[in-house]
Amino acid sequence: MRAPAAAGARRAGWLLFAALSCIPALALCAPPLADVHVHYKWSQEDVTSAQQAVDTLMANNIALAVVIGTPADYALRLEELAPDRIVPVWSPYRTPGEWSSWAYDKGVLARARRALESGDYRGIGELHLIGGFTPHWRSPVISGLAAMAAQFDVPLLLHTELSRPDYMEGLCRAQPGTRILWAHAGAVLTPQQVSDVMTRCPNVWVELSARDPWRFINNPMSDPDGALLPPWRALIEAFPERFMIGSDPVWPVENLDSWDQADTGWQEYRRFIDFHRAWMSRLPPELEQKVRLTNALAFFRADVD
């Protein structure tokens, strides 16, 4: 098992790297940012090497990147190249299509335990819980992974895509010791629905990846000028320490894990991140810094021994 580095040193390392990478000629002087939803997948490797992915993070002044590998060890490839920036999380997905079948695989729990015991991974996810594919949250695999995340004190990154928030609320209330990071702010849910869950479940944090003009386009959080819609701004202001942002570099989304077409999400990375930088720049400075960076550092225990 890897010996964990001192958390304060990790945070100092991330921020030092971010500061040193501010090179005007390369347009890297935007403030450092934590991206809590990054993929590196088998379907991306042909068009984006691990080094190119890390270079992209550096070019966008990403101080902290939470990486989901498919298969899981792809995240470790990025960590080997940038250990002071990358937080690998363990994913159960190994082959195309497992996003819809993982919850029925009884071997997931044993593989997850081995992965966390190795010390290589610092979270579990992204787990897709989507209407029509997902069993009840009480099922052995889903409830077992949630309990395991609490046991190892690592976050659980969940992607729920259902018409109502009941599923997430049931799960988070049943697992109060599990720190849950809710991907895409519930994907298709309204600010009020997200607020209801956050109010009832203090163990739920929210990230806003893919809530951009190109994905989840029927459920926008910003206006055509890139400013947050008032209900979304009010929601973030109501929970200033529980929101983060992410890129979710998957593209094109309509060809999810296609066997015959590469995923070019890393080629779209800058526009995904620039979208978030634009709306965050209109927030009060203290709130902007929390959403952009410090909430993620705290959540992933980058500043806690």
C-alpha positions as semicolon CSV with decimal commas, in nm:
position;residue;x (nm);y (nm);z (nm)
1;M;0,000;0,000;0,000
2;R;0,123;0,347;-0,078
3;A;0,219;0,560;0,217
4;P;-0,002;0,871;0,203
5;A;0,184;1,200;0,170
6;A;0,117;1,479;0,416
7;A;-0,200;1,651;0,302
8;G;-0,062;1,998;0,353
9;A;0,238;1,914;0,135
10;R;0,006;1,783;-0,139
11;R;-0,192;2,105;-0,139
12;A;0,124;2,314;-0,145
13;G;0,254;2,107;-0,434
14;W;-0,064;2,155;-0,640
15;L;-0,066;2,529;-0,586
16;L;0,306;2,562;-0,653
17;F;0,272;2,375;-0,982
18;A;-0,020;2,598;-1,076
19;A;0,175;2,912;-1,000
20;L;0,483;2,798;-1,191
21;S;0,275;2,706;-1,495
22;C;0,146;3,060;-1,545
23;I;0,320;3,137;-1,875
24;P;0,162;3,431;-2,061
25;A;0,276;3,306;-2,401
26;L;0,070;2,993;-2,351
27;A;-0,233;3,175;-2,204
28;L;-0,197;2,995;-1,872
29;C;-0,248;3,287;-1,638
30;A;-0,610;3,213;-1,555
31;P;-0,635;3,129;-1,185
32;P;-0,574;2,765;-1,083
33;L;-0,879;2,544;-1,098
34;A;-0,985;2,206;-0,960
35;D;-1,154;1,979;-1,213
36;V;-1,338;1,708;-1,020
37;H;-1,475;1,513;-1,318
38;V;-1,210;1,398;-1,565
39;H;-1,211;1,082;-1,778
40;Y;-0,924;0,896;-1,939
41;K;-1,062;0,600;-2,133
42;W;-0,962;0,321;-2,368
43;S;-1,158;0,499;-2,640
44;Q;-0,955;0,817;-2,592
45;E;-0,607;0,667;-2,592
46;D;-0,575;0,645;-2,973
47;V;-0,622;1,020;-3,014
48;T;-0,494;1,146;-2,677
49;S;-0,191;0,993;-2,507
50;A;-0,158;1,009;-2,130
51;Q;0,113;1,272;-2,171
52;Q;-0,109;1,479;-2,399
53;A;-0,389;1,462;-2,143
54;V;-0,158;1,584;-1,867
55;D;-0,025;1,857;-2,096
56;T;-0,384;1,968;-2,155
57;L;-0,443;1,995;-1,781
58;M;-0,127;2,201;-1,741
59;A;-0,218;2,424;-2,035
60;N;-0,548;2,507;-1,862
61;N;-0,385;2,564;-1,521
62;I;-0,561;2,271;-1,357
63;A;-0,418;2,242;-1,007
64;L;-0,620;1,934;-0,913
65;A;-0,782;1,679;-1,146
66;V;-0,998;1,393;-1,024
67;V;-0,952;1,122;-1,287
68;I;-1,183;0,831;-1,367
69;G;-1,008;0,563;-1,569
70;T;-1,180;0,314;-1,799
71;P;-1,040;0,063;-1,720
72;A;-0,958;0,195;-1,374
73;D;-0,580;0,177;-1,410
74;Y;-0,591;0,434;-1,691
75;A;-0,626;0,695;-1,416
76;L;-0,298;0,576;-1,269
77;R;-0,124;0,646;-1,601
78;L;-0,202;1,013;-1,559
79;E;-0,106;1,009;-1,193
80;E;0,237;0,865;-1,277
81;L;0,301;1,165;-1,500
82;A;0,162;1,430;-1,263
83;P;0,136;1,290;-0,909
84;D;0,093;1,634;-0,754
85;R;-0,213;1,711;-0,968
86;I;-0,401;1,385;-1,016
87;V;-0,646;1,218;-0,778
88;P;-0,732;0,873;-0,920
89;V;-1,071;0,725;-0,835
90;W;-1,161;0,362;-0,891
91;S;-1,419;0,276;-1,156
92;P;-1,586;-0,065;-1,201
93;Y;-1,604;-0,015;-1,579
94;R;-1,365;-0,231;-1,783
95;T;-1,536;-0,275;-2,120
96;P;-1,786;-0,079;-2,333
97;G;-2,137;-0,091;-2,196
98;E;-2,054;-0,167;-1,833
99;W;-2,194;0,172;-1,735
100;S;-2,538;0,008;-1,770
101;S;-2,460;-0,332;-1,616
102;W;-2,208;-0,276;-1,335
103;A;-2,470;-0,273;-1,060
104;Y;-2,559;-0,637;-1,137
105;D;-2,199;-0,762;-1,125
106;K;-2,140;-0,935;-0,792
107;G;-1,764;-0,920;-0,847
108;V;-1,760;-0,541;-0,823
109;L;-1,740;-0,533;-0,445
110;A;-1,435;-0,760;-0,426
111;R;-1,255;-0,564;-0,699
112;A;-1,337;-0,234;-0,529
113;R;-1,202;-0,355;-0,195
114;R;-0,876;-0,473;-0,349
115;A;-0,839;-0,140;-0,528
116;L;-0,894;0,068;-0,215
117;E;-0,674;-0,156;-0,003
118;S;-0,392;-0,103;-0,254
119;G;-0,385;0,267;-0,169
120;D;-0,376;0,354;-0,538
121;Y;-0,724;0,506;-0,550
122;R;-0,880;0,786;-0,346
123;G;-1,245;0,752;-0,439
124;I;-1,506;0,541;-0,619
125;G;-1,690;0,645;-0,936
126;E;-1,827;0,758;-1,168
127;L;-2,122;0,525;-1,106
128;H;-2,412;0,567;-1,348
129;L;-2,755;0,528;-1,190
130;I;-2,992;0,581;-1,481
131;G;-3,364;0,514;-1,516
132;G;-3,435;0,189;-1,695
133;F;-3,093;0,039;-1,615
134;T;-3,047;0,081;-1,241
135;P;-3,170;-0,146;-0,960
136;H;-3,287;-0,006;-0,629
137;W;-3,019;0,164;-0,421
138;R;-3,072;-0,106;-0,156
139;S;-2,929;-0,366;-0,397
140;P;-2,613;-0,537;-0,266
141;V;-2,368;-0,381;-0,510
142;I;-2,488;-0,021;-0,481
143;S;-2,539;-0,019;-0,105
144;G;-2,219;-0,219;-0,061
145;L;-2,008;0,032;-0,252
146;A;-2,161;0,320;-0,058
147;A;-2,077;0,149;0,271
148;M;-1,727;0,070;0,148
149;A;-1,665;0,433;0,058
150;A;-1,756;0,529;0,414
151;Q;-1,534;0,254;0,556
152;F;-1,231;0,375;0,360
153;D;-1,330;0,741;0,402
154;V;-1,321;0,816;0,029
155;P;-1,579;1,001;-0,182
156;L;-1,841;0,830;-0,396
157;L;-1,902;0,998;-0,733
158;L;-2,258;0,930;-0,851
159;H;-2,428;1,012;-1,180
160;T;-2,804;0,992;-1,135
161;E;-3,026;1,053;-1,432
162;L;-3,386;1,015;-1,324
163;S;-3,685;1,246;-1,349
164;R;-3,712;1,292;-0,973
165;P;-3,458;1,327;-0,689
166;D;-3,612;1,050;-0,479
167;Y;-3,345;0,793;-0,567
168;M;-3,056;1,013;-0,455
169;E;-3,238;1,127;-0,145
170;G;-3,310;0,770;-0,041
171;L;-2,950;0,665;-0,093
172;C;-2,786;0,961;0,079
173;R;-3,015;0,942;0,380
174;A;-2,954;0,568;0,415
175;Q;-2,575;0,620;0,398
176;P;-2,512;0,932;0,610
177;G;-2,147;0,840;0,665
178;T;-2,068;0,839;0,293
179;R;-1,938;1,156;0,129
180;I;-2,124;1,173;-0,202
181;L;-2,022;1,389;-0,496
182;W;-2,329;1,431;-0,718
183;A;-2,226;1,451;-1,082
184;H;-2,386;1,708;-1,313
185;A;-2,608;1,839;-1,032
186;G;-2,849;1,556;-1,097
187;A;-2,819;1,589;-1,477
188;V;-3,182;1,672;-1,557
189;L;-3,306;1,806;-1,225
190;T;-3,410;2,160;-1,139
191;P;-3,228;2,383;-0,891
192;Q;-3,513;2,336;-0,644
193;Q;-3,488;1,958;-0,665
194;V;-3,112;1,973;-0,612
195;S;-3,163;2,209;-0,319
196;D;-3,412;1,971;-0,158
197;V;-3,158;1,688;-0,161
198;M;-2,875;1,907;-0,033
199;T;-3,091;2,037;0,248
200;R;-3,191;1,689;0,361
201;C;-2,849;1,528;0,304
202;P;-2,552;1,722;0,442
203;N;-2,328;1,444;0,308
204;V;-2,398;1,544;-0,056
205;W;-2,173;1,781;-0,250
206;V;-2,249;1,881;-0,610
207;E;-2,038;1,923;-0,922
208;L;-2,154;2,101;-1,236
209;S;-1,977;1,917;-1,518
210;A;-2,167;1,887;-1,849
211;R;-2,422;2,149;-1,741
212;D;-2,298;2,348;-2,037
213;P;-2,446;2,461;-2,373
214;W;-2,343;2,136;-2,545
215;R;-2,465;1,867;-2,303
216;F;-2,786;1,840;-2,102
217;I;-2,897;2,118;-2,335
218;N;-3,262;2,088;-2,233
219;N;-3,171;2,170;-1,874
220;P;-2,944;2,477;-1,894
221;M;-2,791;2,650;-1,594
222;S;-2,674;2,958;-1,789
223;D;-2,822;3,211;-2,030
224;P;-2,694;3,265;-2,388
225;D;-2,441;3,518;-2,257
226;G;-2,288;3,260;-2,022
227;A;-2,424;3,403;-1,697
228;L;-2,585;3,174;-1,442
229;L;-2,963;3,169;-1,447
230;P;-3,096;3,328;-1,125
231;P;-3,221;3,002;-0,966
232;W;-2,880;2,837;-1,018
233;R;-2,693;3,134;-0,879
234;A;-2,921;3,139;-0,576
235;L;-2,859;2,768;-0,522
236;I;-2,481;2,805;-0,528
237;E;-2,502;3,105;-0,295
238;A;-2,716;2,899;-0,056
239;F;-2,453;2,623;-0,036
240;P;-2,125;2,807;-0,103
241;E;-1,898;2,532;0,031
242;R;-2,064;2,238;-0,144
243;F;-2,029;2,318;-0,514
244;M;-1,742;2,230;-0,749
245;I;-1,690;2,219;-1,124
246;G;-1,570;1,959;-1,372
247;S;-1,503;1,918;-1,742
248;D;-1,629;1,562;-1,810
249;P;-1,421;1,546;-2,131
250;V;-1,637;1,300;-2,326
251;W;-1,722;1,378;-2,688
252;P;-1,932;1,325;-2,889
253;V;-2,179;1,231;-2,619
254;E;-2,420;1,058;-2,857
255;N;-2,153;0,794;-2,932
256;L;-2,090;0,686;-2,574
257;D;-1,818;0,417;-2,573
258;S;-1,864;0,347;-2,942
259;W;-1,637;0,063;-3,053
260;D;-1,557;0,219;-3,392
261;Q;-1,520;0,590;-3,307
262;A;-1,263;0,749;-3,080
263;D;-1,372;0,970;-2,795
264;T;-1,227;1,315;-2,866
265;G;-1,327;1,476;-2,538
266;W;-0,975;1,596;-2,462
267;Q;-0,977;1,798;-2,784
268;E;-1,281;1,983;-2,645
269;Y;-1,132;2,035;-2,301
270;R;-1,061;2,407;-2,317
271;R;-1,412;2,509;-2,420
272;F;-1,565;2,298;-2,141
273;I;-1,339;2,462;-1,882
274;D;-1,369;2,811;-2,030
275;F;-1,748;2,787;-1,998
276;H;-1,709;2,740;-1,622
277;R;-1,445;3,008;-1,590
278;A;-1,681;3,255;-1,762
279;W;-1,977;3,217;-1,528
280;M;-1,759;3,183;-1,218
281;S;-1,589;3,513;-1,300
282;R;-1,923;3,687;-1,236
283;L;-1,948;3,557;-0,880
284;P;-1,822;3,748;-0,576
285;P;-1,446;3,676;-0,544
286;E;-1,471;3,472;-0,224
287;L;-1,747;3,250;-0,365
288;E;-1,570;3,218;-0,699
289;Q;-1,255;3,090;-0,530
290;K;-1,448;2,832;-0,331
291;V;-1,627;2,690;-0,635
292;R;-1,321;2,711;-0,858
293;L;-1,066;2,555;-0,620
294;T;-1,086;2,547;-0,242
295;N;-1,407;2,344;-0,203
296;A;-1,247;2,063;-0,402
297;L;-0,921;2,079;-0,205
298;A;-1,118;2,046;0,118
299;F;-1,349;1,773;-0,013
300;F;-1,062;1,558;-0,135
301;R;-0,878;1,624;0,191
302;A;-0,591;1,808;0,025
303;D;-0,564;2,036;0,327
304;V;-0,648;1,797;0,612
305;D;-0,400;1,564;0,781
